[in-house]
Amino acid sequence: MATHDASVPAQKDGNPETVEEMSEKAAETSKTGEEVKVEEKKMTENMTIITSEHFQYRFHKIKATGVTGARRDELFKANKIEYYRFSSDERKSRHFRIQFRDRMNRLKQHGAIGQYGASSTMQDTWEYNMDVLGVKLDCLFDEVQLCITFQETFQSSEKSGCPTTSWKGNAFKIEGGYTWSDVVGEAARRDVILVGGGTPVSHKTIRSCSSSVVECRKSVGCLGGWMQGGGHGPAVQEHGLGADQVLEAQVVLANGWVVTASPCQHPDLFFAIRGGGGSTYGVVISTTVKAHPTTQMTAQQLSMAPLNSSYKPEFMRAVELLHNAYPDLLDEGFSGYGSWSVQSPTPLVYNYNYTLGEDIEANFTTGFTHTLSVFNQTIKTAQSAFAPVLRQLAPYEGRSLFINITYSSFPTYATFYDALSGIESPIGSSAALGSRLLDRKALTSTQLNPTLEVLAGTPDQYTSVNLVLVGGGQVARDGADGHSGVNPAWRTAYLHNIVARGWAPGADAATRHAVYDDITKVKVQAMKDLAPDTGAYMNEVTILMNPLDAGKAIP
């Protein structure tokens, strides 16, 4: 690997010299045309030992010669540098600068930009940042999603293809700064499915956010921790975890080099970023991921609550029955999300009418709800698969529990995703959470009932339990992928179980610590005792989410 030498110009305040400064420098040296050609030849010879991906070094080496105009453009082209020159009107435009700053900040938030900031308004700094990252300026300034690229057949960056990559279907190349709300629309237009996060936000929602609004709802980012930690979502059970979708990626390493990670290039890095943890091995600036044909969807929504507080034992027994049934249901193709609580701060089951001597309208703060979906099946088929569970719940319905089940059909995955997939979590919520991956053995164990009782806690704890029911299916089958770095427990788990408790605004440190201790030492420990051989999903492990603590775990 070549090292930087004295011919690389010094930077001012962390920024490269401008084109104007370089031109003045060239004029001062008064090089003849022949001297310039000799300098160019030396520089070009030096460049042969530098990888074509080392943007920063090549950029400075070319500029250090003082070459301008067409000759400089030729050298940039020869060294694979895309150099964009802003017009004077663009540089002077306040709107242009604001748009650049906002887009750069967006890239920075989603892990596409590391040390290179967005505060400077120098033309050359803009160009430099873009060249270092290999990000086309069109991605930043054009409303058209030019950097979400559809491929009819996956195109490996290897000229001769990567023989160890067997995927021959559709693919998308997604560059830095995008969230799944940007990408799902592009997939829907082509009748394909991308495995993304479960909190969609439409383009309309994002673009209606005023610049004066401090917090604007956004969905899960495409390239960062979601994918690199594993990545679950509504299509995971059918098509595999988010990490397992990645066919290749561009990664900026700690030394500034930009490399391609695939089964054929840097396979160890490819393994690591596909489940080994976000921002751990490098900054991912683009990924190429699998795209799957769309299909019809059937969804089931179930809500359940005790008719009054005296029926809590029956409620807990019904919750246990559903947990017992989930492995078989997921093996039938069901997957989805749910939640339950014995005392929720807000209602879990809303405004349902049921008859108990008279009509009563109620909001239940003790309740259970889930939304499951199944790919390419009819409502009748889904009802048949769920019938054994319904028979077990029948003795409780109307006697001790309110139970409501509805089914819906959708012509495509996109219509289902927009209608039923996920919710946006409140921004800045204060809570402690913990999780565990639960396999069939745990979900059918005789120890499940006492574990659920521990998780439920007491009414004054306001504990919430969230169910991520995406295991089995393709998630299990992808365990044979030797390039997957996700926790092996995902391959046997059916349920990613999350337990959380919050505290009142302004709660003191002792109160927060008490909640944290209950989550980690009592509730999470109960799940570990139930499933000692599994593990946890790294993106939703035991952390403190109080904004003042900045995600730091309390020892």
Order of alpha helices (4+ residues) and beta strands (2+ residues): alpha-alpha-alpha-alpha-alpha-alpha-alpha-alpha-beta-beta-alpha-beta-alpha-alpha-alpha-beta-beta-alpha-beta-beta-beta-alpha-beta-beta-beta-beta-alpha-beta-alpha-beta-alpha-alpha-beta-alpha-beta-alpha-alpha-beta
